[in-house]
């Protein structure tokens, strides 16, 4: 039996990587899937601190719970 090579791309969720990924507006689900984190952990642990710091913002600022909401780097 021959060897099989598998290429695995590891995406580390850091502030820098998240802000770079969100240069194009992204949904919470897109962010979660790209970095492989749970949906429940994403907003409170990763997105909200960046929003408070002014580094990330909603695309529909006056409706933060809108189902079409996306996040974009500032």
C-alpha positions in Angstrom: 0.0 0.0 0.0 1.4 3.4 -1.0 1.6 6.5 1.1 -1.2 9.1 0.9 -0.3 12.8 1.5 -2.9 15.0 2.9 -2.5 18.8 2.9 -4.1 20.5 5.9 -4.5 24.2 6.1 -4.5 25.4 9.7 -6.2 28.7 10.3 -5.4 30.3 13.7 -8.0 32.6 15.1 -6.1 35.7 16.2 -7.1 39.3 16.1 -4.9 40.0 13.1 -6.2 37.0 11.1 -9.8 37.8 11.9 -9.4 41.5 10.9 -7.7 40.4 7.7 -10.4 37.9 6.9 -13.1 40.5 7.5 -11.6 43.0 5.1 -14.4 41.8 2.9 -17.7 41.9 4.9 -18.4 38.4 6.4 -21.3 36.8 8.2 -20.9 35.2 11.6 -21.3 31.8 10.0 -18.6 32.5 7.5 -16.2 33.5 10.2 -17.1 30.5 12.3 -16.6 28.0 9.4 -13.4 29.6 8.2 -11.7 29.4 11.6 -13.4 26.3 12.8 -14.9 27.7 16.0 -18.3 27.2 17.5 -21.1 29.7 16.8 -21.8 30.3 20.4 -18.2 31.3 21.2 -17.7 33.5 18.2 -19.6 36.7 19.2 -18.7 37.1 22.8 -15.2 35.9 22.7 -13.9 37.2 19.4 -16.2 39.7 17.7 -17.5 41.9 20.5 -14.1 42.8 22.0 -13.0 43.9 18.5 -16.2 45.9 18.0 -15.7 47.7 21.4 -12.2 48.5 20.4 -13.4 50.0 17.1 -11.5 47.6 14.9 -14.6 45.7 13.6 -18.1 47.0 12.8 -21.5 45.9 11.6 -22.5 46.5 8.0 -26.0 47.4 9.2 -25.1 49.5 12.2 -28.6 50.5 13.2 -29.9 46.9 13.3 -27.3 44.7 15.1 -29.6 41.7 15.2 -30.5 41.8 11.5 -30.3 38.3 10.0 -28.3 39.8 7.0 -25.7 41.3 9.3 -22.1 41.1 8.4 -18.9 42.2 10.1 -16.2 44.3 8.4 -12.8 45.5 9.5 -12.4 49.2 10.1 
